[in-house]
Amino acid sequence: MDAIHDDTCPSFEGTLELIGRRWTGSVLQAAAQGARRFGEYRAMITGVSDRLLSQRLKELEAAGLIERTVIPTTPVQIRYQLAPDGQDLVDALRPLARWNMRRGARPRGTGRIPAA
């Protein structure tokens, strides 16, 4: 197997680390369904704590994957939606999700990737 020696590797690893964090996939999946308020995300993502949901939304916003919009009403409303890069990421993850669904029907074994 060829080694990877280019400048994109640290960026790619950072992206994998971000999307691999607990609940990030669920947040992206919910955001892909349209702009939502915090409480709507919480209702859609069973089991996530307020603290962790807030943390993931902030991380995804900092990464440019989620956009936060403040609506000046009383009380103030905040909506989160996918940014264009977030939509591109969701589109890129769809084949991985399909692969995972197909894989789910097979025995998993050790879960390790065989050495090359």
Steps between C-alpha positions, in 0.01 A plus 500: 500500500631845410579741780322834504746788503325820408383815671134395499554212743482706824189678372340169403583348838348804672181459298480130586552583867222761493244281325596202713411673826198375686171645369661694212346270238158536660530879507603508133215267409248721681644814342470339157123500551487881520557794733418418860493655842697348786194334655410339169847344476467377857162341421633334182818360655393262773746477788719803434550738794448873463866561580629257239257618233605860562866399481453314170306787344779741600769269361316454172443876476871568566587250226272682255259209467203651688369856478342665803235764434365730769140607440428824688166414656388503860634269624794475260492190279810326375492263204771266384529370146759338277750734340594419138808308620279310745266401217801385298615290796155343546495418128846343531391293802193350329699224323661415835155475660383267220815290543432478873140388443616225265769397746250483785353179359836319518690355793742759629789284619766691689414835345865545404618599158733230365863602447605556140 
